[in-house]
Structure formats: structure tokens, C-alpha cells
Amino acid sequence: MFFNSFSPSLEAAKSIGQGFRVTMDHMSRKPITVQYPYETLVPSERFRGRIHFEFDKCISCEVCVRVCPINLPVVDWKFDPEVKKKELRSYSIDFGVCIFCGNCVEYCPTNCLSMTDEYELSVFDRHELNFDQVALGRLPNSTSLNPTKGFAYLEKGRINY
């Protein structure tokens, strides 16, 4: 009878001890937080970021459009009867709609499309996410940010909202 009255207290103490042990284990680990715009994460090898397009390799076959689940890439071409080939006029992808499935890259016969590790695609206007062949052809620049460089336009003591 004496042991039965202390049983819930012993179970509670045991649970508290287990929780304390987990807490102490986590306190000894290094933090994994990254100070984001000043430090960036390195994406994994198979990361699917912004698509890079090489205009010279494209043969306007429109395979990318057919395999895209939402028919997203817009390929504008005209047929050149002299050479009997399609001539690519423009190519664009709207990243505001893209689901980054990678089908266009996987099925492209000429490998003119590739996935980059660029993941910073935030803009104020969603229409700016519609990239044409010029914007798609630019490789992302991987430069480190200077924490004080971006705030040089602010006057000391003044906050702009």
C-alpha cells in the first residue's frame, strides 16, 4: 500500500529525468541557424532551382511544353523554308506558376535547359517572375553579401518605411 501511493510520483520523476536528459543533449549541440541574407545555405546536389536556358542549343521542338504538367514554357518560333528548320524567336517561363518538377530539363533532347541552385526568386510584383530567354540565359551570380553595403543609402538615425 505504501509503494502504490508513491508510484505516480516515481513515474513523474522518471519522465522529468528523461526530458532533462534530452534537453542537456540538445544544449551540447552546435546551432544550425543561418543568418540569412549574410550567410546562405548550400543546396543539395539534386536541388531544383531556377531553370537556365541556352538559346543557341534550342531546336524549338517543344518537348518541354508537352512534358510540362501545366504547359508552362512559351516557345515562339517560325519556320524558315530556305533551311527547312524552325527558327526560335523567343522562349519564356513564368516562375510564378512553375512547380519546379524538372520534366522540361529531363526530356530536353538538346540539353539546352538545366536546373541551377538559385532559390532566391522573391519579387514585389509577380509579373517580374516571367523570365524571357535573356533572363533565363543569365547564370546566377554567387557572390557573398556585404552586410553594410546594402544600407549605405539610409541616413543615420532615419528609418524609411
C-alpha positions in Angstrom: 0.0 0.0 0.0 2.9 2.3 0.8 4.6 1.6 -2.6 1.3 2.2 -4.5 1.0 5.7 -3.2 4.4 6.7 -4.4 4.2 5.0 -7.8 2.7 8.0 -9.7 5.3 10.3 -8.2 8.1 8.0 -9.2 6.8 7.8 -12.8 6.6 11.6 -12.9 10.2 11.9 -11.7 11.3 9.4 -14.2 9.6 11.3 -17.1 11.1 14.6 -15.9 14.6 13.0 -15.7 14.2 11.7 -19.3 13.1 15.2 -20.5 16.0 16.8 -18.7 18.4 14.3 -20.3 17.1 15.2 -23.8 17.4 18.9 -23.0 21.0 18.5 -21.9 21.8 16.5 -25.0 20.5 19.3 -27.3 22.3 22.0 -25.3 25.6 20.5 -26.2 25.0 20.5 -30.0 26.1 23.3 -32.3 23.3 25.6 -33.6 22.2 25.1 -37.2 20.6 28.5 -37.7 21.9 30.5 -40.6 21.9 34.4 -40.6 20.2 34.5 -43.9 21.0 37.3 -46.2 24.6 37.4 -44.9 25.1 33.6 -45.0 23.4 31.4 -47.5 22.7 27.7 -47.4 24.4 25.5 -50.0 21.6 23.5 -51.7 21.9 19.7 -52.1 23.2 18.2 -55.3 19.8 17.3 -56.6 18.2 20.7 -55.7 15.8 22.0 -58.4 16.1 25.8 -58.6 15.7 28.3 -61.3 16.0 27.0 -64.9 18.9 28.1 -67.1 18.3 28.2 -70.8 20.8 28.2 -73.7 19.3 29.9 -76.7 21.8 28.6 -79.2 21.1 24.9 -78.4 17.3 25.0 -78.6 15.8 23.5 -81.8 12.2 24.6 -81.0 10.9 21.0 -80.7 8.5 22.0 -77.9 9.1 18.8 -76.0 9.5 20.9 -72.8 5.9 22.2 -73.4 4.5 18.8 -73.9 6.0 17.2 -70.8 5.2 20.1 -68.6 2.2 19.3 -66.4 0.9 22.8 -66.8 2.2 23.6 -70.4 4.3 26.4 -69.0 7.2 27.2 -71.3 6.2 29.5 -74.1 8.1 28.8 -77.3 7.7 31.2 -80.2 9.2 30.1 -83.5 8.8 30.5 -87.2 9.6 28.0 -90.0 12.4 29.0 -92.3 11.7 27.5 -95.7 15.2 28.1 -97.0 16.9 25.9 -94.4 13.8 23.9 -93.7 14.1 24.3 -90.0 12.3 26.0 -87.2 13.9 29.3 -86.1 13.4 30.2 -82.4 12.1 33.7 -81.9 11.6 33.7 -78.1 11.4 31.4 -75.1 9.9 32.3 -71.7 9.0 30.6 -68.4 6.8 32.1 -65.7 8.4 31.1 -62.3 5.3 32.3 -60.5 3.4 29.3 -61.9 6.3 26.8 -62.4 6.2 23.8 -59.9 9.9 23.0 -60.5 9.2 19.4 -61.4 12.2 19.2 -63.7 10.4 17.4 -66.5 11.4 20.0 -69.1 15.1 19.6 -68.2 14.9 15.8 -68.1 13.3 15.4 -71.5 15.0 18.1 -73.5 16.8 16.4 -76.4 19.5 19.0 -76.8 20.1 19.7 -73.1 19.5 23.4 -73.6 17.7 23.5 -70.2 19.3 22.9 -66.8 18.4 23.5 -63.2 20.5 25.9 -61.2 20.9 26.1 -57.4 19.4 29.6 -57.4 16.5 29.8 -54.9 16.1 33.5 -54.3 13.2 34.3 -56.6 11.2 36.7 -54.4 9.9 39.9 -56.1 7.4 42.6 -55.3 5.4 42.1 -58.5 4.5 38.6 -59.7 4.8 39.7 -63.3 8.6 40.1 -62.8 8.8 36.3 -62.4 8.1 35.8 -66.1 11.6 35.3 -67.5 12.4 35.5 -71.2 15.3 33.9 -72.9 17.6 36.7 -71.9 16.8 36.4 -68.2 16.9 32.6 -68.4 20.3 32.7 -70.1 21.9 34.6 -67.3 23.7 32.4 -64.8 23.1 33.2 -61.2 25.9 35.2 -59.6 27.2 33.5 -56.5 28.7 36.5 -54.7 28.7 36.9 -50.9 26.8 39.8 -49.5 28.5 42.6 -47.6 26.2 43.3 -44.6 26.9 47.0 -44.6 26.8 47.7 -48.3 23.0 47.5 -48.7 22.3 50.0 -46.0 24.5 52.8 -47.3 21.6 54.8 -48.7 19.9 55.3 -45.3 20.7 58.4 -43.4 22.0 57.8 -39.9 19.1 57.7 -37.3 16.4 57.8 -40.0 14.2 54.8 -40.8 12.3 54.7 -44.2 9.0 52.8 -44.3 
